[in-house]
Amino acid sequence: MSTAAVILAAGFSRRLGRPKQALMLAGETLVERASRIAAEAGLSPVFVVVNREAQFCDALEQRGCFVVMNELAQEGMASSIRRGVKAAETFLASGLVLMTCDQVELDADHLRRLVANPTQITASSYAGRKGIPAYFPASEFAALLLLHGDVGARDLLRPAQAILNESLAVDIDTEADAAKLA
């Protein structure tokens, strides 16, 4: 049985004004960094859900990632989650970790801690809330497939166990955030 990584990278980075997935940090793009960390944590396969404007697919495939096209990316995060879950189901994954590429303080150890109990949803906790990265066992895939809009899995995470990691509150949404990467 395997635990898949589903990296949500189909957003249009409207607040930033350019694709945050392609921003560079320590010689790699943010999406490449996220895929590397997922692999270091032992998550496999690694799916990266992208929109049709993505320019980084070849680099991800060379790293062994599976690129999943989200033709409904305009709908919001839920459409990417559904695409990632369907991909994980085709590989008979026993669970998956939903993650983004803009949490620049994320490390493999945190991801390993999320999957320590493979029978329960486990969220990350930061800034007074529960969020992603988060682990979902296969028993929750049906609930993830029912999500719609741009709110993600927030409601599913409310009752979940959570692992505190305040450094995950640092993400990249604006030019000021991106300037801090340099």
DRENDO-1510 file (C-alpha; in Angstrom, 1 decimal, always signed):
<recs>
REC; n; res; u; v; w
REC; 1; MET; +0.0; +0.0; +0.0 .
REC; 2; SER; +1.2; +3.5; -0.8 .
REC; 3; THR; +0.5; +7.0; +0.4 .
REC; 4; ALA; +0.4; +9.4; -2.5 .
REC; 5; ALA; +1.3; +13.1; -2.5 .
REC; 6; VAL; -1.2; +15.4; -4.3 .
REC; 7; ILE; +0.5; +18.8; -4.9 .
REC; 8; LEU; -2.1; +21.4; -5.7 .
REC; 9; ALA; -0.4; +23.6; -8.3 .
REC; 10; ALA; -3.2; +24.6; -10.6 .
REC; 11; GLY; -3.9; +28.0; -9.1 .
REC; 12; PHE; -3.5; +31.1; -11.1 .
REC; 13; SER; -1.6; +33.2; -8.5 .
REC; 14; ARG; -3.8; +36.2; -9.1 .
REC; 15; ARG; -2.6; +38.1; -6.0 .
REC; 16; LEU; +1.1; +37.5; -7.0 .
REC; 17; GLY; +0.4; +38.3; -10.7 .
REC; 18; ARG; +2.7; +35.5; -12.0 .
REC; 19; PRO; +2.9; +31.7; -11.4 .
REC; 20; LYS; +4.1; +31.2; -7.9 .
REC; 21; GLN; +4.8; +27.5; -8.8 .
REC; 22; ALA; +7.7; +28.7; -10.9 .
REC; 23; LEU; +9.3; +31.0; -8.3 .
REC; 24; MET; +12.9; +29.9; -7.5 .
REC; 25; LEU; +14.2; +29.0; -4.1 .
REC; 26; ALA; +17.7; +27.6; -3.6 .
REC; 27; GLY; +18.0; +26.7; -7.2 .
REC; 28; GLU; +14.7; +24.9; -7.7 .
REC; 29; THR; +11.2; +26.1; -8.4 .
REC; 30; LEU; +8.7; +26.0; -5.6 .
REC; 31; VAL; +6.8; +23.1; -7.3 .
REC; 32; GLU; +10.0; +21.1; -7.8 .
REC; 33; ARG; +10.8; +21.7; -4.2 .
REC; 34; ALA; +7.4; +20.5; -3.0 .
REC; 35; SER; +7.8; +17.4; -5.1 .
REC; 36; ARG; +11.3; +16.7; -3.8 .
REC; 37; ILE; +10.1; +17.0; -0.2 .
REC; 38; ALA; +7.1; +14.7; -0.8 .
REC; 39; ALA; +9.5; +12.1; -2.3 .
REC; 40; GLU; +12.0; +12.5; +0.6 .
REC; 41; ALA; +9.1; +11.9; +3.0 .
REC; 42; GLY; +8.4; +8.5; +1.2 .
REC; 43; LEU; +5.2; +9.6; -0.4 .
REC; 44; SER; +4.6; +7.8; -3.7 .
REC; 45; PRO; +3.4; +8.3; -6.3 .
REC; 46; VAL; +3.7; +12.1; -6.4 .
REC; 47; PHE; +0.9; +13.8; -8.4 .
REC; 48; VAL; +1.1; +17.4; -9.3 .
REC; 49; VAL; -2.2; +18.9; -10.4 .
REC; 50; VAL; -1.6; +21.8; -12.8 .
REC; 51; ASN; -3.7; +24.1; -15.1 .
REC; 52; ARG; -3.3; +24.3; -18.8 .
REC; 53; GLU; -0.9; +27.3; -18.5 .
REC; 54; ALA; +1.7; +25.3; -16.6 .
REC; 55; GLN; +5.2; +25.7; -18.0 .
REC; 56; PHE; +7.0; +23.3; -15.6 .
REC; 57; CYS; +5.5; +19.9; -16.5 .
REC; 58; ASP; +8.6; +18.4; -18.3 .
REC; 59; ALA; +10.8; +19.2; -15.3 .
REC; 60; LEU; +8.3; +17.5; -12.9 .
REC; 61; GLU; +8.0; +14.4; -15.1 .
REC; 62; GLN; +11.8; +14.2; -15.3 .
REC; 63; ARG; +11.7; +14.0; -11.4 .
REC; 64; GLY; +9.3; +11.1; -11.6 .
REC; 65; CYS; +6.1; +13.0; -10.8 .
REC; 66; PHE; +2.8; +12.4; -12.5 .
REC; 67; VAL; +1.4; +15.6; -13.9 .
REC; 68; VAL; -2.4; +15.7; -13.7 .
REC; 69; MET; -4.1; +18.4; -15.9 .
REC; 70; ASN; -7.0; +20.2; -14.2 .
REC; 71; GLU; -9.2; +21.5; -17.0 .
REC; 72; LEU; -11.6; +23.0; -14.4 .
REC; 73; ALA; -9.0; +24.9; -12.5 .
REC; 74; GLN; -11.1; +28.1; -12.7 .
REC; 75; GLU; -13.5; +26.5; -10.3 .
REC; 76; GLY; -11.0; +26.6; -7.5 .
REC; 77; MET; -9.1; +24.3; -5.2 .
REC; 78; ALA; -11.8; +21.7; -4.9 .
REC; 79; SER; -11.5; +20.8; -8.6 .
REC; 80; SER; -7.8; +20.2; -8.2 .
REC; 81; ILE; -8.4; +18.1; -5.1 .
REC; 82; ARG; -10.9; +15.9; -7.0 .
REC; 83; ARG; -8.4; +15.4; -9.9 .
REC; 84; GLY; -5.7; +14.4; -7.4 .
REC; 85; VAL; -7.9; +12.0; -5.6 .
REC; 86; LYS; -9.0; +10.3; -8.8 .
REC; 87; ALA; -5.3; +10.0; -9.8 .
REC; 88; ALA; -4.5; +8.4; -6.4 .
REC; 89; GLU; -7.4; +6.0; -6.7 .
REC; 90; THR; -6.1; +4.8; -10.1 .
REC; 91; PHE; -2.9; +3.8; -8.3 .
REC; 92; LEU; -4.9; +2.2; -5.4 .
REC; 93; ALA; -3.2; +4.5; -2.9 .
REC; 94; SER; -4.1; +3.7; +0.7 .
REC; 95; GLY; -4.1; +7.4; +1.5 .
REC; 96; LEU; -2.9; +10.8; +0.3 .
REC; 97; VAL; -1.3; +14.0; +1.5 .
REC; 98; LEU; -2.8; +17.1; +0.1 .
REC; 99; MET; -0.2; +19.9; -0.1 .
REC; 100; THR; +0.7; +23.1; -2.0 .
REC; 101; CYS; +4.0; +24.4; -3.2 .
REC; 102; ASP; +4.1; +27.7; -1.5 .
REC; 103; GLN; +4.6; +26.7; +2.1 .
REC; 104; VAL; +8.4; +27.3; +1.9 .
REC; 105; GLU; +9.1; +26.1; +5.5 .
REC; 106; LEU; +7.6; +22.6; +4.9 .
REC; 107; ASP; +10.0; +19.7; +5.4 .
REC; 108; ALA; +9.8; +15.9; +4.9 .
REC; 109; ASP; +9.7; +15.2; +8.7 .
REC; 110; HIS; +6.4; +17.1; +9.0 .
REC; 111; LEU; +4.9; +15.0; +6.1 .
REC; 112; ARG; +6.1; +11.8; +7.7 .
REC; 113; ARG; +4.4; +12.8; +11.0 .
REC; 114; LEU; +1.1; +13.5; +9.1 .
REC; 115; VAL; +1.0; +9.9; +7.8 .
REC; 116; ALA; +2.0; +8.2; +11.1 .
REC; 117; ASN; -1.6; +7.1; +11.8 .
REC; 118; PRO; -2.8; +5.8; +8.4 .
REC; 119; THR; -6.4; +5.3; +9.6 .
REC; 120; GLN; -7.3; +9.0; +10.5 .
REC; 121; ILE; -7.3; +12.4; +8.8 .
REC; 122; THR; -4.4; +14.4; +10.2 .
REC; 123; ALA; -4.1; +18.1; +9.4 .
REC; 124; SER; -1.4; +20.7; +10.0 .
REC; 125; SER; -2.1; +23.4; +12.5 .
REC; 126; TYR; -0.7; +26.9; +12.2 .
REC; 127; ALA; -2.0; +30.5; +12.7 .
REC; 128; GLY; -4.8; +29.3; +14.9 .
REC; 129; ARG; -6.4; +27.0; +12.3 .
REC; 130; LYS; -6.1; +23.6; +10.7 .
REC; 131; GLY; -5.0; +23.3; +7.1 .
REC; 132; ILE; -2.8; +21.6; +4.6 .
REC; 133; PRO; -0.6; +19.7; +4.2 .
REC; 134; ALA; -3.1; +17.1; +5.5 .
REC; 135; TYR; -3.3; +13.4; +5.3 .
REC; 136; PHE; -6.5; +11.6; +4.2 .
REC; 137; PRO; -6.9; +7.8; +4.3 .
REC; 138; ALA; -8.6; +6.2; +1.3 .
REC; 139; SER; -11.8; +5.8; +3.3 .
REC; 140; GLU; -12.1; +9.6; +3.0 .
REC; 141; PHE; -11.6; +9.8; -0.8 .
REC; 142; ALA; -15.4; +9.8; -1.4 .
REC; 143; ALA; -15.8; +12.8; +0.8 .
REC; 144; LEU; -13.0; +14.6; -1.0 .
REC; 145; LEU; -14.6; +13.9; -4.4 .
REC; 146; LEU; -17.8; +15.8; -3.2 .
REC; 147; LEU; -15.9; +19.1; -2.6 .
REC; 148; HIS; -16.8; +22.1; -4.8 .
REC; 149; GLY; -15.6; +25.7; -5.1 .
REC; 150; ASP; -12.5; +27.3; -3.7 .
REC; 151; VAL; -12.6; +26.3; -0.1 .
REC; 152; GLY; -10.7; +23.1; -0.3 .
REC; 153; ALA; -11.1; +20.4; +2.4 .
REC; 154; ARG; -11.5; +22.9; +5.3 .
REC; 155; ASP; -14.8; +21.3; +6.6 .
REC; 156; LEU; -13.2; +17.8; +6.6 .
REC; 157; LEU; -10.2; +19.1; +8.6 .
REC; 158; ARG; -12.2; +20.7; +11.5 .
REC; 159; PRO; -12.6; +17.5; +13.6 .
REC; 160; ALA; -9.2; +16.1; +12.5 .
REC; 161; GLN; -6.2; +15.5; +14.6 .
REC; 162; ALA; -3.6; +18.1; +13.9 .
REC; 163; ILE; +0.2; +18.5; +14.1 .
REC; 164; LEU; +1.3; +22.0; +15.2 .
REC; 165; ASN; +3.9; +23.6; +12.9 .
REC; 166; GLU; +3.7; +27.4; +13.0 .
REC; 167; SER; +6.4; +27.8; +10.3 .
REC; 168; LEU; +3.8; +26.6; +7.8 .
REC; 169; ALA; +2.0; +29.9; +8.1 .
REC; 170; VAL; +4.7; +31.4; +5.9 .
REC; 171; ASP; +3.5; +31.1; +2.3 .
REC; 172; ILE; +3.9; +33.1; -0.9 .
REC; 173; ASP; +0.9; +35.1; -2.1 .
REC; 174; THR; +2.2; +38.6; -3.0 .
REC; 175; GLU; +5.3; +40.2; -4.5 .
REC; 176; ALA; +6.4; +41.2; -0.9 .
REC; 177; ASP; +6.3; +37.5; +0.0 .
REC; 178; ALA; +8.2; +36.5; -3.1 .
REC; 179; ALA; +10.9; +39.1; -2.4 .
REC; 180; LYS; +11.6; +37.4; +0.9 .
REC; 181; LEU; +12.7; +34.3; -1.1 .
REC; 182; ALA; +15.7; +36.0; -2.6 .
</recs>
